[in-house]
Amino acid sequence: MSQKTIENLHFAEYVSPGHPDRLADAIAEHVIDHGLNMGHRNLVGIEVAVHDNQVFIDGRFTHPAKIKDSKESIRGKFDEWIRGKYSQAGYGRIWSPHPDDLEITNVTCIEPLLDGESEIRSYSDDQNLVIGYAEPSPGTNYLPPVHFLANRIGRALWDWRHQHDETYGPDFKVLPFLQRTGLGEKSKWQWKRLTLSLQHKDQAFCEQQHGDLLPFLENTLGKLEESTGLRGVSSTFELRHLHLNGAGNFCQGGPEGDNGLSGKKLVVDHYGPDIPIGGGAICGKDPHKVDKVGPLRARQLAKQLTRQYERPARVRIGWSPGDEAPFFIEAALEDSGTWKTLPAQQLPPRDWFNIDTIFNDLQLGDQTWSKIVLDGYFMDASLPWEL
């Protein structure tokens, strides 16, 4: 196989809200939401692990000193939030574990925001290198096409399985694998394989699974080819491309089938496997932390540059602890296979990258992060950093 052919093969992944890792992510971001509701400058950093009916949560959750709720009262709310996220992910009525049966271990440090701590939220409390990316593909929200495609197939499947909840469970993964030929408007996509692992009941045998899924996939891919302009996404798909539940029986899924940990799906949360992702996870961090504000601002700038120059754009931003603004800012455009760095004078002023400036500009205290993590941090064109 030639190097050119290898470079034109693309794949990406989506995991459902019922997947153990995504379940842990949703819990972590839900705690972030409630911390921000108590005060926009609260420091919240959360990690969650799930397995079987066990949930382990740790980190730090601060709140303004004026909040009169006791630590025990807030800890009790954590239990309520966790059980609610299991229910929203599809567990309880048919699929286990049932939210009422969860055994929750919560060692989170819950305390008032310390004196003076609110003021230092303007400064980075960690080091990180963040990367933003965009490419001239309006139909896929300026994201790598197969990365976008994986997300849209997965979200459509999530909606579909709600109508078939008696048969298909909350836990599934989608991995499209396609080859691209040609460039720009003349490019065409050819399916190589669609790997789909979908939790199901004992009585749903292979023949039924294929019979149920194929009409859904044909309909979904037809809509996606029309909406994205990715030629071949629908017309080249055939039954032989579907690799469904290749390991056989997938009845035991969710936290009963595997453990889950928040912040593990970094590639899914960023730009797919074709693009470097920089430093830490976005998930589980309040939006004063550079792990969250940095990637969002970097994505915003990359998308602005791609729209302006109609070329793929990459933004790299470096932070050190104690920085109000990053020590390193670089933006580059792809030109004939190489990255050409833009002069500093063509970039926004340095204070545009200040933590407080980003937080306020992008309305980061007013977002519902537990929804955004499941939809995709860069998948909704209406979010402030995507405008």
Buried (B, 14 or more C-beta within 10 A) or exposed (E): EEEEEEEBBBBBBBBBBBBBBBBBBBBBBBBBBBBBEBBBBBBBBBBBBBBBBBBBBBBBBBBEEEBEEEBEEBBEEBBEBBBBBBBBBBBBEEBBBBBEEBEBEBEBEBBBBEEEEBEBBBBBBBBBBBBBBBBBBEBBBBBBBBBBBBBBBBBBBBEBBEEBEEBBBBBBBBBBBBBBBEEEEEBBBBBBBBBBBBBBBEEBEEEEBBEBBBEBBEEBBBBBBEEBBBBBBBBBBEEEBBEBBEEEEBBEBBBBBBEBBBBBBBBBBBBBBBBEBBBBBBBBBBBBBBBBBBBBBBBBBBBBBBEEBEBBBBBBBBBEEEBBBBEEBBBBBBEEEEEEEBEEEEBBEBEBBBBBBBBEBBEBBEBEBBBBBBBBBBBEEEBEBBE
